[in-house]
Amino acid sequence: MANAMAQTIGAQAAFPGRQVISLSGDGGFTMLMGDFLSLAQLGLPVKVVVFNNSALGFIEIEQKSTGFLDYGTGFKNPNFAAMAEASGVRGIRLEILLTSTKGIADALAMMGRCWSMRW
């Protein structure tokens, strides 16, 4: 849970010539936003994808698997692309359908390091 960005820091540092992409849910991303600031400060060209399901998804699944109703797992997300821009990193916000690939391909081709996706 919440380990994608931490692992991308190590992967990008170990392999600086490769493209590294962090795929995080919104809950995991918000738990480790400090790692995002580390990416910005270190100038690592990691691309960060944040999937918006407006929940702490892993905690929600744990609660449901033990027979409890999910409680306290939902939250309203900020605009993560705007947060990236405020950190000095190019931010792109995509609001797409699952069948759209052009927006993702365009974002991957850009030099920016962070964008968020809203489904």
Disulfide bonds with the S-S distance in Angstrom:
none
